[in-house]
Amino acid sequence: MGNVRDLKKDINYVLGDIIEAVYIWEYNNTSKDTKKSEAIIDEAIETFDELIVKVNDKKVENKKAHFKAINAELETKGRALIEKINKLG
């Protein structure tokens, strides 16, 4: 893992891509209800906020393990959001 800036970029890119995928789904499915898709966007934004707060936490003793855990959480939550997008069908 590189540094804090790279981790912040990864969080931004992953969750930004997920939000973009939801918008694309909505654009391609204009006749369908968007309540579930909007909930996915809200969840992605909440996840972004939570992860950035964790990244900016200065009171961490083992920074390497802390950032590794954040990266793992990003991957887990990102996959869960992608699964939700795939189930919108």
Beta strands, then each sheet from edge to edge (+ up, - down):
end
